[in-house]
C-alpha cells in the first residue's frame, strides 16, 4: 500500500499544469482556456499577476497534453509543475502576492505592524492597548478571543464576548482586526467581527479548518506549526489556496528545538527560504517565538533586517497581571520605542544607503 500511495502521489505531482497567458491575452482568451479545461473534466484557478494571468489546472488524474492549450489564442506556454506545493510556489505566481485589507496592506513596500493583546481580558485593557497601537501608526490589531492552551486549566479566552470588544476596537480606532479561529464554527464569528482569520500553530494541519478558511471571504494568517518544516507549512497554505482563497499570509512564530533558553526557537532563516520558494508574504512573531520579554525587541529588529513583510507583537499595560503570556508582552513604552527602531531598519532595507568609495 505504501508503494501504491507513493506512486499515486508522484502521479498527481507530475500531472499538475499551469497555463501562462500572454501579456496581450484578452478576457475572451482566458474564457476559452477555462472552457477547454472544463470540457476536459478538470477544475481551474485563475491567478492574476501584475502584468499577466496564469491558469492552474487542478484535479487531473492523468497526464495532460500541453499542446491542447498551447495552440489556443492568448496562451504563452503550458508548464508542468513538479513540486508538491503548487499554488504557493513561484512557478505558479512569479510576482509577490500583496494582501490588501481595505486600505491596509501586507506584502507591499511598507512594513506591516500587527500589534495588540495576547488575549482579550476586558474592554478597558483592550481599548488602552488599541490607543497605543493606533498612536504607533500600526494598521492591524491582534487579540485572542479563543486561547488554545497546553493546560486545560489555563485561561481559554472570553469567546464571543471578546469578538464584540474587538469589533468595537475596529469601529472606534479604525484598526483591522486579526484574531484566531480554532474550528470551523468559529470561522463564522471571525468573518462577522474581524478582518483577518488567524490559524494558530496547533491548527496548522487541521485540514478541515484550512479548507473552511479557504472558502472564507477574509484573508488568512497561517502560523507555522511548532514542529513543521517549511514544506509542510507551504502545503498547509496550499489547502487554503486550493479552496479559492488566495489571500494568505505566513507567520513564523518559532519552532520546538532542543534549546531551553527560550520558549521556542525563532527561525529567521525561514524568511528568505519562503521568499525564494513562494510568492506569499511572510511576517515574524517574536513574542510567541521567544516567550521572553527581553528577547522580543532584538528578534523583531532581526526579523525586519532579514526582510520580513511584517512583525506581530503583544502588548500589555500590566504584564505581571496578564491572564496569558505576560512574560512575553511588551509594555506600552517598550512597544513605542521598538516601533521607531523597526521603521528605521526597514527604511534602510527598502532604501539602502549609497556606498561611498574611500580613497586610499
C-alpha positions as CSV (number, residue, x, y, z in Angstrom):
1,X,0.0,0.0,0.0
2,X,2.9,2.4,0.7
3,X,4.2,1.8,-2.8
4,X,0.7,2.4,-4.3
5,X,0.3,5.6,-2.3
6,X,3.7,6.9,-3.3
7,X,3.0,6.2,-7.0
8,X,-0.3,8.0,-6.7
9,X,1.3,11.0,-5.1
10,X,4.0,11.1,-7.7
11,X,1.5,10.9,-10.5
12,X,-0.6,13.8,-9.1
13,X,2.6,15.9,-8.8
14,X,3.7,15.3,-12.3
15,X,0.3,16.0,-13.8
16,X,-0.2,19.4,-12.3
17,X,-0.2,22.0,-15.1
18,X,0.0,25.8,-15.3
19,X,-1.3,27.7,-18.4
20,X,0.6,31.0,-18.7
21,X,-1.2,33.6,-20.7
22,X,0.5,36.2,-22.9
23,X,0.5,39.8,-21.7
24,X,-1.7,40.7,-24.6
25,X,-4.3,38.0,-23.8
26,X,-7.9,39.2,-23.6
27,X,-10.6,38.2,-21.2
28,X,-12.1,36.2,-24.1
29,X,-8.8,34.3,-24.5
30,X,-8.9,33.4,-20.8
31,X,-12.6,32.3,-21.1
32,X,-11.8,30.0,-23.9
33,X,-9.0,28.3,-21.9
34,X,-11.3,27.9,-18.9
35,X,-13.9,26.4,-21.2
36,X,-11.4,23.9,-22.6
37,X,-10.3,22.9,-19.1
38,X,-13.9,22.3,-18.1
39,X,-14.6,20.3,-21.2
40,X,-11.7,18.0,-20.3
41,X,-13.3,17.5,-16.9
42,X,-10.8,19.3,-14.8
43,X,-11.1,22.3,-12.4
44,X,-9.2,25.5,-12.7
45,X,-8.0,28.6,-10.8
46,X,-7.1,31.9,-12.4
47,X,-4.0,33.6,-10.9
48,X,-3.8,37.3,-11.5
49,X,-0.4,38.9,-11.7
50,X,0.6,42.5,-12.2
51,X,1.4,42.0,-15.8
52,X,-0.2,38.7,-16.9
53,X,-2.5,35.9,-15.9
54,X,-2.0,32.3,-15.4
55,X,-4.5,29.4,-15.0
56,X,-3.8,26.4,-12.8
57,X,-5.4,23.1,-13.7
58,X,-6.4,21.1,-10.6
59,X,-7.9,17.7,-10.2
60,X,-6.5,15.8,-13.2
61,X,-5.6,12.2,-12.6
62,X,-3.9,11.5,-15.9
63,X,-1.2,13.3,-17.9
64,X,-2.4,16.4,-19.9
65,X,-1.0,17.1,-23.4
66,X,0.3,20.7,-23.3
67,X,-0.4,21.1,-27.0
68,X,-4.2,21.1,-26.2
69,X,-3.7,24.6,-24.7
70,X,-0.5,26.0,-26.4
71,X,-2.4,26.3,-29.7
72,X,-5.2,28.4,-28.1
73,X,-5.2,32.2,-28.7
74,X,-3.5,34.2,-25.9
75,X,-1.6,31.2,-24.4
76,X,2.2,31.7,-24.0
77,X,3.1,28.3,-22.6
78,X,1.8,25.3,-20.6
79,X,4.1,24.2,-17.8
80,X,4.1,21.1,-15.7
81,X,4.8,21.8,-12.1
82,X,6.6,19.0,-10.3
83,X,6.7,20.4,-6.7
84,X,4.1,19.1,-4.2
85,X,3.1,22.7,-3.3
86,X,1.8,24.1,-6.5
87,X,-0.3,27.3,-5.9
88,X,2.1,28.6,-3.3
89,X,5.2,28.2,-5.5
90,X,6.8,30.9,-7.5
91,X,6.4,28.7,-10.6
92,X,2.7,29.3,-10.3
93,X,3.0,33.0,-9.4
94,X,6.3,34.8,-10.1
95,X,5.3,38.1,-8.5
96,X,5.0,38.7,-4.8
97,X,1.4,38.5,-3.5
98,X,0.2,41.7,-1.8
99,X,-2.7,41.1,0.6
100,X,-4.9,44.2,0.9
101,X,-7.4,44.6,3.7
102,X,-9.2,47.8,2.8
103,X,-6.5,50.5,2.7
104,X,-4.1,48.4,4.8
105,X,-1.6,46.1,3.1
106,X,0.7,43.2,4.0
107,X,3.4,42.3,1.5
108,X,4.0,45.7,-0.1
109,X,6.9,48.1,0.4
110,X,5.6,49.3,3.8
111,X,6.3,47.2,6.9
112,X,3.1,45.8,8.3
113,X,2.8,46.1,12.1
114,X,0.2,43.8,13.8
115,X,0.1,44.6,17.5
116,X,-2.3,44.2,20.4
117,X,-3.1,41.8,23.2
118,X,-2.4,38.1,23.6
119,X,-5.9,37.6,24.8
120,X,-8.9,39.9,25.3
121,X,-9.4,40.2,29.1
122,X,-11.6,43.3,29.4
123,X,-12.8,46.3,27.4
124,X,-10.5,48.6,29.5
125,X,-7.4,46.5,28.8
126,X,-8.1,46.3,25.1
127,X,-9.0,49.9,24.5
128,X,-5.9,51.1,26.3
129,X,-3.7,49.0,24.1
130,X,-5.6,49.9,21.0
131,X,-5.0,53.5,21.7
132,X,-1.2,52.8,21.8
133,X,-1.3,50.7,18.6
134,X,-3.2,53.5,16.8
135,X,-0.7,56.1,18.1
136,X,2.2,54.0,16.7
137,X,0.9,54.1,13.2
138,X,0.1,50.3,13.0
139,X,-2.9,49.4,10.9
140,X,-3.6,46.0,12.5
141,X,-4.8,45.0,15.9
142,X,-4.4,41.4,17.2
143,X,-6.4,40.0,20.0
144,X,-7.3,36.4,21.1
145,X,-10.9,35.6,21.6
146,X,-10.0,31.9,21.9
147,X,-6.8,30.8,23.5
148,X,-5.9,27.1,22.9
149,X,-3.6,26.3,25.8
150,X,-1.4,23.4,26.7
151,X,-3.1,23.1,30.1
152,X,-6.9,22.7,30.2
153,X,-6.9,24.8,33.4
154,X,-5.3,27.9,31.9
155,X,-7.3,30.9,30.7
156,X,-9.1,29.9,27.4
157,X,-10.3,33.3,26.3
158,X,-13.7,35.1,26.5
159,X,-15.1,33.7,23.3
160,X,-17.9,35.6,21.7
161,X,-17.8,38.4,24.2
162,X,-14.2,39.1,23.1
163,X,-15.3,39.3,19.4
164,X,-17.7,42.1,20.4
165,X,-14.9,44.0,22.1
166,X,-12.7,43.6,19.1
167,X,-15.5,44.8,16.8
168,X,-15.7,48.0,18.9
169,X,-11.9,48.4,18.5
170,X,-12.4,48.4,14.8
171,X,-15.2,50.9,15.0
172,X,-13.5,53.3,17.5
173,X,-9.9,53.2,16.3
174,X,-10.1,52.2,12.6
175,X,-7.8,49.2,13.1
176,X,-8.0,46.0,11.1
177,X,-8.7,43.1,13.5
178,X,-6.7,39.9,13.4
179,X,-8.0,37.0,15.6
180,X,-7.8,33.3,15.7
181,X,-10.4,30.7,14.6
182,X,-10.0,27.4,16.4
183,X,-12.6,25.3,14.5
184,X,-14.9,25.6,11.5
185,X,-17.7,27.1,13.6
186,X,-15.5,29.9,15.0
187,X,-14.6,31.0,11.4
188,X,-18.2,32.2,11.1
189,X,-17.6,34.6,14.1
190,X,-14.3,35.8,12.8
191,X,-15.9,36.6,9.5
192,X,-18.6,38.5,11.3
193,X,-16.5,40.6,13.7
194,X,-12.9,40.7,12.3
195,X,-10.8,41.3,9.2
196,X,-8.2,38.5,9.1
197,X,-8.6,34.9,10.1
198,X,-5.6,33.6,12.1
199,X,-4.8,29.9,12.1
200,X,-2.7,29.1,15.1
201,X,0.3,26.7,15.3
202,X,-1.7,23.9,16.8
203,X,-4.2,24.0,13.9
204,X,-1.7,24.3,11.0
205,X,-2.6,20.8,9.9
206,X,-6.2,20.9,10.9
207,X,-7.2,20.3,7.3
208,X,-11.0,20.7,7.7
209,X,-10.3,24.1,9.3
210,X,-7.9,25.1,6.5
211,X,-10.5,24.2,3.8
212,X,-13.1,26.2,5.6
213,X,-10.7,29.2,5.8
214,X,-10.1,28.7,2.1
215,X,-13.8,29.2,1.4
216,X,-13.9,32.4,3.6
217,X,-14.1,35.9,2.2
218,X,-11.3,37.2,4.6
219,X,-7.5,36.9,4.3
220,X,-5.9,34.1,6.4
221,X,-2.8,34.5,8.6
222,X,-1.3,31.0,8.8
223,X,1.1,30.4,11.6
224,X,3.8,27.7,11.2
225,X,3.3,24.6,13.2
226,X,5.6,24.2,16.2
227,X,7.4,21.2,14.6
228,X,6.6,21.8,11.0
229,X,9.1,22.0,8.1
230,X,8.8,24.9,5.6
231,X,7.5,22.4,3.0
232,X,4.7,21.2,5.4
233,X,3.9,24.8,6.2
234,X,3.5,25.7,2.5
235,X,1.4,22.6,1.9
236,X,-0.9,23.8,4.7
237,X,-1.2,27.1,2.8
238,X,-1.9,25.0,-0.3
239,X,-5.1,23.7,1.3
240,X,-6.3,27.3,1.7
241,X,-5.4,28.4,-1.8
242,X,-6.8,25.3,-3.4
243,X,-10.2,26.2,-2.0
244,X,-10.1,29.6,-3.8
245,X,-8.7,32.0,-1.1
246,X,-5.5,33.5,-2.5
247,X,-5.0,36.0,0.3
248,X,-2.7,34.0,2.6
249,X,-0.1,35.5,4.9
250,X,2.5,33.2,6.5
251,X,3.7,33.8,10.1
252,X,6.9,32.4,11.5
253,X,6.3,32.0,15.3
254,X,9.2,29.8,16.5
255,X,9.6,26.0,16.4
256,X,10.4,23.4,19.0
257,X,14.1,22.5,19.3
258,X,16.4,21.1,22.0
259,X,17.2,24.6,23.3
260,X,15.6,25.7,26.6
261,X,16.8,29.3,26.8
262,X,13.6,30.4,25.1
263,X,10.0,29.2,24.8
264,X,10.6,28.4,21.1
265,X,13.4,28.9,18.6
266,X,12.5,31.7,16.2
267,X,13.6,30.5,12.7
268,X,14.7,33.7,11.0
269,X,16.1,31.6,8.1
270,X,12.6,30.7,7.2
271,X,12.0,34.3,5.8
272,X,14.5,34.2,2.9
273,X,13.7,30.5,2.4
274,X,10.0,31.2,2.0
275,X,10.6,34.2,-0.2
276,X,12.7,32.1,-2.5
277,X,10.2,29.3,-2.7
278,X,6.9,31.1,-2.5
279,X,5.1,34.3,-3.5
280,X,3.2,34.6,-0.3
281,X,4.1,37.4,2.2
282,X,5.7,36.3,5.5
283,X,5.7,38.0,8.9
284,X,7.5,37.3,12.2
285,X,6.0,36.8,15.6
286,X,8.9,37.3,18.1
287,X,6.5,37.3,21.1
288,X,5.5,33.7,20.7
289,X,8.8,33.0,19.0
290,X,10.7,33.5,22.3
291,X,8.3,33.8,25.2
292,X,10.7,36.2,26.8
293,X,10.1,40.0,27.0
294,X,13.8,40.8,26.8
295,X,14.2,38.8,23.6
296,X,11.3,40.3,21.7
297,X,12.9,43.6,20.6
298,X,16.2,42.1,19.3
299,X,14.5,39.4,17.3
300,X,11.9,41.8,16.0
301,X,14.7,44.0,14.7
302,X,16.4,41.0,13.2
303,X,13.2,39.9,11.5
304,X,12.9,43.2,9.7
305,X,16.6,43.0,8.8
306,X,16.2,39.7,7.1
307,X,13.3,41.0,5.0
308,X,10.1,40.0,6.8
309,X,7.0,41.8,5.4
310,X,5.6,42.5,8.9
311,X,6.0,42.0,12.6
312,X,3.4,40.8,15.1
313,X,3.8,42.0,18.7
314,X,2.0,41.6,22.0
315,X,1.4,44.5,24.5
316,X,0.0,44.6,28.0
317,X,-0.3,47.6,30.3
318,X,0.5,45.4,33.3
319,X,2.3,42.2,32.1
320,X,2.6,40.9,35.6
321,X,-1.2,40.6,35.8
322,X,-1.8,39.2,32.3
323,X,-4.1,36.2,32.1
324,X,-1.9,34.7,29.4
325,X,1.7,35.0,28.2
326,X,2.5,38.0,30.3
327,X,6.2,37.0,30.2
328,X,6.5,37.9,26.5
329,X,4.4,41.0,26.4
330,X,5.9,44.4,25.9
331,X,4.9,47.4,28.0
332,X,3.4,50.4,26.0
333,X,6.6,52.4,26.3
334,X,8.7,49.4,25.2
335,X,6.5,48.9,22.2
336,X,6.6,52.5,21.1
337,X,10.3,52.6,21.3
338,X,10.6,49.4,19.3
339,X,8.3,50.6,16.5
340,X,10.6,53.5,15.9
341,X,13.6,51.2,15.7
342,X,11.7,48.8,13.3
343,X,10.7,51.6,11.0
344,X,14.3,52.9,10.9
345,X,15.7,49.4,10.0
346,X,13.0,48.9,7.4
347,X,13.8,52.2,5.8
348,X,17.4,51.1,5.3
349,X,16.3,47.8,3.8
350,X,13.9,49.4,1.3
351,X,16.2,52.4,0.6
352,X,19.7,51.3,1.3
353,X,22.5,53.8,1.9
354,X,24.6,54.6,-1.2
355,X,28.0,53.2,-0.8
356,X,30.8,55.8,-0.6
357,X,34.2,55.0,-2.2
358,X,37.0,55.6,0.3
359,X,40.2,56.6,-1.5
360,X,43.4,55.1,-0.1
